[in-house]
Amino acid sequence: MEFERARLDIDGPVATLTLNHPEVMNAVSMEMLGGLMKALDQVENESNGVRCLVMTGEGRGFCTGANLQGRGDNNGGRADAGSALETAYHPFLRRLRNLPMPFITSVNGPAAGVGMSFALMGDLVLCAKSAYFLQAFRRIGLVPDGGSTWILPRLVGKARAMELSLLGEKLPAETALQWGLVNRVFDDAALKEETKKFALDLANGPTVSLGLIRQLYWESTDNSYEEQLNLERQLQRTAGASSDFKEGVRAFLEKRPAQFRGE
């Protein structure tokens, strides 16, 4: 399915959402965000049977941040550089956060600026060896956005988050792996196939519980211990009422692989 600057390919239970503007290394425009939102409508449409979402970039890059063409020429006026965040970026990021299924980012090249923020939204972040991350905002006199000031210190600590943001230095994929920022790094030629393996494994799993697991971890960073215990109890009740739980128990007792249906 083709959308504005975005493409969605559904292969069985796996959907691959591709940022599709390779001429500018998939820099994000309002048109692209509109296309991505329409693609997510299809991902969340139960009739399409999607149980795992992969996001990647077309061509040599994952996403090099916001498309700056036409920016900075406001003739001395005080343009609100944050307005697009509220109206376009934040709704997209919230939809990624609230997906009811596992979400993988397959970082096939540079992930800079808000592109880095997009990449780090993945439940699993898989990278090509040639990929790198860049907090590029300071290079144009802006502050990090796309939720990066929330997620970075939680992944790598305040010191490294500040270093990345204040110095604006490239972080190679291998170093990102050492820092705990990403989950796996593969040879460039192997990334697509390795991503497919992870996506199929998740898509064929108990996707009701996998979706609830991602909800628990997103909520945990802002919850107290008691609040998290209560949420675990609430979501365990939901998971325990699923057909996948019944199938998992039957398969365990019968000593056979479970056949989960995501129900």
Sequence and secondary structure as in RCSB ss.txt:
>XXXX:A:sequence
MEFERARLDIDGPVATLTLNHPEVMNAVSMEMLGGLMKALDQVENESNGVRCLVMTGEGRGFCTGANLQGRGDNN
GGRADAGSALETAYHPFLRRLRNLPMPFITSVNGPAAGVGMSFALMGDLVLCAKSAYFLQAFRRIGLVPDGGSTW
ILPRLVGKARAMELSLLGEKLPAETALQWGLVNRVFDDAALKEETKKFALDLANGPTVSLGLIRQLYWESTDNSY
EEQLNLERQLQRTAGASSDFKEGVRAFLEKRPAQFRGE
>XXXX:A:secstr
 EETTEEEEEETTEEEEEE  GGGTT B HHHHHHHHHHHHHHT GGG   EEEEEESTT SB SB  TTTT ST
T    TTHHIIIIIHHHHHHHHT SS EEEEE S EETHHHHHHHT SEEEEETT EEE GGGGGT    TTHHH
HHHHHH HHHHHHHHHH   EEHHHHHHHTS SEEE GGGHHHHHHHHHHHHHTS HHHHHHHHHHHHHHTTS H
HHHHHHHHHHHHHHHTSHHHHHHHHHHHTTS       
